[in-house]
């Protein structure tokens, strides 16, 4: 089981810090990152949260999937590593 979670449906106003704060109630967060558009610097509406333990990550998925964060219903699931295509 992975410690890294995918978080989708984020509000434009959500920052790395608000993401970390929302998820840290479920355990020790080692990284929380909102993915931003390379050109505009705006949020792309999703991010990733990495927990220190898989147990805390699992608890966060159960508690936070379909929860409301910054006025938006978010989707939370375990992140899957995608293969790089050499670009």
Steps between C-alpha positions, in 0.01 A plus 500: 500500500625845411546801727430743213147623431350671197261784588272624221232767474697762692384861513720756326563656844643182654873527576767251603457620858119470515527154342759396762288640783184320386672161472735521801213428741523141369873456562851627430513660152846502341394694188189680373512654154241668280599451135524829313488584132851558365399805295248681720602388849134430582385183670410218264232384746682198640789416727679232698537431871765262631471353848776354716302174535268298278254462791457877525464527122228234504315678783519828307352341185203370701446830681574751224356346182193711407573741788470875452824701488493874424138467386561213252430128526836330457589154371771311684661173399837331507735647240626276224844554356487564128780407270705780348498494122850637456407861430 
